[in-house]
Amino acid sequence: MKVEVYKSTDQNPNLTNYEETRDNFDWQEVEKHFSWHETGKFNMAYECIDKHVDDGYGDKTALHYKNGDSRSSYTFKDLKTASNKAANVLKDAGVEKGDRVFIFMARSPELYTSLLGALKIGAIVGPLFEAFMEKAVKDRLQNSEAKVIITSPELVGRIPVDDLPDLEKVILVGENVSADYVDFKTEYEKASDEFDIEWLDKEDGLILHYTSGSTGQPKGVLHVQYAMVQHYISGKYVLDLKEDDVYWCTADPGWVTGTSYGIFAPWLNRATNVVVGGRFSPEAWYGAIEDLNVTVWYSAPTAFRMLMGAGDEIVKKYDLSSLRHVLSVGEPLNPEVVKWGMDVYHLRIHDTWWMTETGAHMIVNFPSMDIKGGSMGKPIPGVEAAIIDDSGNELPVNRMGNLALKANWPSMMREIWKNKPKFDSYFIGEWYVSGDSAYQDEDGYFWFQGRVDDVIMTAGERVGPFEIESKLVEHEAVQEAGVIGKPDPVRGEIVKAFISLREGYSPSDELKEDIRVYVKEGLAAHAAPREIEFKDKLPKTRSGKIMRRVLKAWELNIDAGDLSSMDDD
Ligand code: WT7
C-alpha cells in the first residue's frame, strides 16, 4: 500500500523542532521547571494544582466537567480547596503516606478531587474502571493490600469486604449513607479547607495501575513521583499544550491514559482540562468540543472509527473550529482514519505509542514532524528505541522484531507490585522489551506490527486472555476455555472464546448468552466474549497448556505453524 505523507502544517511556525530538541535534550534541564528543583519537596498534587495558585493563576479555570446537559467549572483555587478538604476526609479515615487508596467510581468532579486529596497525603492511588465487577475488584484490592476505597452507591456492592482483611474503610460518595461506611459528603462539608501537604521523595509511590498480561492475573504497575518530569514535558511538546488551551482527553482514569494525560500532563502545564461523563455518542462528543471550545483533543482509534462510522454529515452539524491539535493512542491508528481526519476535521491525527508500564509517551508523531499514515512516529526526545531480536541484538532497518526501549526514563514503572520476577522478565540486558513487534524504516519511523504475546486489545483496552479463561471455567457448563482476539473493523479486536463443555451440557445460543453474561457480571463488560464457539476438544500442549496460537490460526484460516508440542491424542 502506498504511504500517504502529511506535512507538518505551516500554520504554526512556532512548533518545537524535533531533531533540534532531541539532539540537545537533557532530562536534568526539564527538572528545572519544578519547584522541587530548589526545595527538594515532591508532591504531584502540589505541582498540578497548588503551585499555580501560588504563582497567581488561582482564578484560571482548571476543570470543565460536562455530563449531558449539566456542566460545572472549577478554578485552580477551587481545586486546591476541594482537594484539601478531601485530603482531610481521607486523613481522618486513617490514610497515611504510602497506603494504597483505591478510587472506584464513574467520572465526576469528586473522582478528581479525591484523587488529588489522596496524593496530598502521599498515598499511592489505585484507580479502578467503573465497569469492573466483583472478581476484578477483589483481585486488585487483595494484591495491593488496599487500606481504603472511595466509591459510589452504584458500585459499592461489588466490593467483597469480607475477603479483604486489609481494607479498613469504605468511603461512599452518595446520599443517606449507612453507618457501615464513611459518608464522604458529610465529612467533606465539615472538613477544614487547609491541609499541610506531605512532602515526598522523588522515588516515592504515586499511582498503581493494574494491567493485563497473557499468562497471569493482572499486575500492579507502580509509578513514582519523579514521573512528573516526563508527564510535563510530553504534555508540552507532544500535546503541545499552551497557556490558553482547553484540552480534552477522552480516557477514564481507570486506565493510564486517563491519569498520565487526563490529569497530570494537562495540569502540570496549567491547561484547562475537560472531563466528559457518561457514555460515548457522536452527538455528546462533538457537542462537548463545540460547547467547551476544545482546542486539543486526545482520543483513541476505536473512537475515531466509530465517529467515522457515524458518517460525515453529523460532523457538519457541529462547530469544531476551536480544534487545533488531535492525537490518538491505544492501538494501531489505521491510515484510512488519518486520511478521514484530514478530510473532515482538516487536521492531522497524531498517533502516540506507549504502555501502562512506560507511564508516558515513548514513540509519537511529534507536532512538527511529517506524518506517515499508519506509522507511530519516532521516539520522544530523551528516549531511545530500537528493534531487537530475542537475544538483545539490534536489527537493521525494515526488519521486524521486538520493539524495545533503553531503560531508564523518568516515567518508567519502578516495580510490578510484589512480583519481582515479573518485573525482571521485561528486560533483555539494558533493553525494556515491550511485547509489541514492529520495524523501523529508513527514515527512522516506527511501524507497529502486532503483539508478540496473546494480549488482546479491544476498543483500546488491554485484556488478558488468562483472566477471562479463568472466569469462564468457573461457569458450571464450561470444561475448558481458550480466548483470543479476533480482528474487528471497529474495535480493533473482539474477545472470542473457544469452549469445550462439561458432560451433560450441549451447545445452544442460550448457553452462549448465559456464559457471556456470566463473564460480564463477574469480571467486566469489556472482557465478555462477543463471540463464543463450542468445540469438542481444545488444542493443548503436552503439558496441558491451551494453544491460543492454534485457536487463532483456526479463526483466521491460516497455517498454525509448528505443532510439535501439541498433544493430539
Ligand atoms: C499496548 C499497551 C498507554 C496507552 C493505552 C494502552 C498497544 C498502544 C498504540 C499505538 C499501536 C498501540 C500496544 C501496547 N498500543 N498504543 N499507537 N499503536 N499499538 O495502554 O493498556 O498498557 O496497552 O497497547 O500493543 O503494547 P496499555
Residues whose N, C-alpha, C, O or C-beta is under 5 A from the ligand:
A	BS01	WT7	T257 S328 V329 G330 E331 P332 L333 D351 T352 W353 W354 M355 T356 E357 S434 D436 F448 G460 R462
